[in-house]
Amino acid sequence: MPETRIYIIFVLLQASWTFGYIGELLSPTLTGKIVWDNFQFIGYMFAPVFIFAFVIRFVGAVDRTPPKWWIALLAFPILTMALILTNSSHRLIRESSEIIADSPFHVLQYAFTPYVYLTLLFVYGLSFTGLGFLFRTFMNARYLRRQQIGIIFTGFLISMSSVIPLFIGVKLFGQRDVTPITFGIANIIISWGIFRYGLFDIVPIARDVVIEHAEAGVVVLDLENHVVDINPATRIFNPGMKYSPGKTFAQLFHSWQSYLQEYLDNKQTTFDVTDEVGDNKKYYRLVFSPLFVQRSNHVGTLLTIYNMTWHFETQDIITQHNRNLQLAAEVSRKITTVLDIDELLPQIAQTTAQVFNLYYVAVFLFDEASQKLQIAAGSGDVENIEDAKLDLELSNERLLVSQAGLKREVVQATDTLEHLGYKNSPSLPETRTEIALPMIVGDKLMGVLDLQAVEPHRFQENTVRLLSNLAEQIAIAVNNSQTFQRARQLQAETEILYRIGRELNAASTYADIIGVIVNVLDVNYNIYLNLFDTFDAGTAQSTIDTACWIHQKEFIAVNVKTYPAEFVPDMLAGQVYVVNTLEDLNNDPTLYSLLSQQNMQSALAVALWVKERRLGTLYFLSDQPYAFSSIEKRVLEGLADAVAAAIERIRLFDEQTQTAERLREVDSMKSQFLASMSHELRTPLNAILNFTEIVALEKLGSLTERQKSVLQKSLDSGKHLLDLINDVLDMTKIESGMMELFVEDQIDLYEELCSIIPATEILLKDKPVALIQDIDSNLPTILGDRRRIRQILLNLFSNAVKFTDKGSITLSVKTKSDGSLLFAVIDTGPGIPLDQQSMIFEPFVQTETGIKQNEGTGLGLPISCRLAEAHGGSLWVESEPGDGAAFYLSLPIRTVELEGMLQK
Amino acid sequence: VIQEAYYLYVEDEPMSREVMSLIMETIVVTENFTIFEDSSNFMERVRALEIKPDIILIDIQMKPHDGFETLEMIRSDVSYNDVPIVALTASVMHEEVHRLREAGFNGAIGKPLDVQTFPNLLERILQGEHVWHPS
């Protein structure tokens, strides 16, 4: 408590002065008096310095008086003390001295030297200056403080009053100096004040301990809200503020006045206050507390000001961080739910721009093929950006976005005005901060996230970290989305190819193929299909066989034959060949002329291959440039395969159709030939047979036996020839599959047998062969070709007759339990060796015995066998050589197949 | 009966005409028949006949109208559509017989004619029977 110490020193100095003066008065000798006088100079010279120091401190002006001032102020009293002690040698203080003995107490009397007047000026000047300070403070102070100052001021005024007579030359008590006395009185008054008002107890000590050194600002207000006291810390809150006790709170703390008004109920009240000066945001906590003296005497208000800026900044950072985390969470959530990249990226751009309050946010995606960063989404007015065709070359090192992509690290222009070589985009003139963050998944660069703000130094380190995480998450999302898109695209492609394949299967002409492509792909291109007649892979020479083309879904020409090969150049470069603009074709004049003639701008050619064979080329032409730049080559290759397969199939089908047509023609010719031969052969034969028979019957006159015999042989040979012709025709019909049954229902077998048996008997003539009948008595009527069944049975009988010279021929007809009829013709002829039994059913084969007989055509059994099979039955033989043969014919009574053939 | 009936035979092949002529004279023993050498102006010539034929025998393969066309011409004339019309065919093609039946012939007799059964077939036809007797 410096004030207290200073005041005590001051009091001690004054006391020493008074003590010295008493000593001087009591001392009997001149020398003694001079010693005491010298002793008085200590109090006289130093007390004013200390009282001034006390006042300065008491009014709070201490920090305006640097320490060297005090050294300067002390220098003069020290010099004076040195001069006094050496006065005898220089007489600067006292030239001569005498004792004035006008009272019981003798006073040392000496004339004032100029130096003594200098000390008077110093002592009283300093004292009155201090008094002035006190007075000013007193005038501004109120209540307790005023009373305190009043006491001190009064004390000093009394001290100083002694000098008044000195200056006006009135000597009240002779030559005696009253100053030491008045100082004593002043000491008494101030000491009373110390006890009465606690001068050092309340304000100064509190100030020292709490206020002066407090970090918090402290302002003491009186009841009228004048500032009574203020501590140095308060300046921190209001640097321009001057310590001006007595000013009102409103004058010093204008912006906080409203809080004071709210506090009026005089209960301790706390306010949290924000002060914004430019970018600087300060947070304060104001605590107003009522001040009481002796517990109940309300004398003023204590305002404590806490600087909460750090606290709130921390809170702000936390809030910001939370918000950022929320954004990250939101992005994550979207990433997991939104798989459509076209939907996701604009959302990310918008959200990021909003949450961070940014000027512009753009997402660039990296296209590996072109090594370009293509803008995929942007916040705000994106249209301008897109107009600018923002495809950035990855290698363009002047651009932050490209740099970030190339270096795969965050690149930032913290202040674009100071960033070397930075050029604002014309669409974004206000950008002051730009940060480009690479979006990377594993080793793969997915793209770049670009953020722009209008304020310089916008992104702090922790924000950059968070944005990096964000970019990483977007990269993952983009990667997922692209994977998903690819899968979906692949599925769509597969579906398209499946549809094309399926619909192409139904295509039967080349025009159909083009129609399918147009329908399935739903394209509006001109489509050409050139099919090669010949193609030489070595020279790439081809001859166009067929060219079809479609224009705006409407066929213009199909099957243009003899298309000049050189008119449509061949593209051997690969399966798919794309022409984006006519400029691409500067060194391909043929194709250039083809396209320009039709006002086409871009083209796509797909080679059509089947295995190693080049079938032709499928062209798509568009009147727009770059129409095929993004088309999926995979789809086209699949399409080409399907089209090639369809073309091949159509060609094979055409060939087959032609072959079948030729075969039909040949067949028809054959049938025609057969019918014609039948007619042509039989017509003369008819004449021969009929004429011969009429003559043989002696209708034209009687004949000799020899004539009749010859005519009969002629007739037999003629009939044999007719049989041969009939059998050959039958066999040919069977072989060519043209045999048709003439199916009738309810064939009465008895009736048929009745006509067959007499014929057989005629054949037997006078051979010693018995004809035995073993026929069931109630045979069913059957379904079949009456004439053919009769033909089979006659054939069997005629064979039996032919080969049987003696013994018997048995005809057996039985109904079988399985719903069939079994005919058996059993003879007692030579029989058939086992190895020949299967041969006899083959056409144009006769057994040795048969050949020897020199009769028959050798076709009877094969024809009978086929006819039996055509009826759904069968014909077989059982024979032992030398023991006759048994031919069996099994016929179903009726079958569904025969019913189907039943004639109306 | 068969000697009293009147027959019309249409045949463009001379040898067949001669055979039929001989059969009519020697086997059927009748002179009541007319033979057309072709089918041109057929109905005019039929109407020009003094006697309405009781049976018309038609060769199938002939010119200018084949047997089917000739049948159609007769059938479309109400005065003659009740006359039995029999196809005489050298064709043994079975489907041919089927076609004849479908076309509405009253019968078919195959060539060469079986002189032994021919008179009997004529008799049956005259009695209204349908006769299918390809050789």
Interface residues (C-beta under 8 A of the other chain):
Chain A: L674 A675 S678 H679 R682 T683 P684 L685 N686 A687 L689 N690 F691 E693 I694 L697 K699 L700 L722 N726 L729 E740 F742 D785 R787 Q903
Chain B: E13 M15 S16 E18 V19 L22 I23 T26 I27 Q61 A90 S91 V92 M93 H94 E95 E96 V97 H98 R101 K111 P112 L113 V115 P134 S135
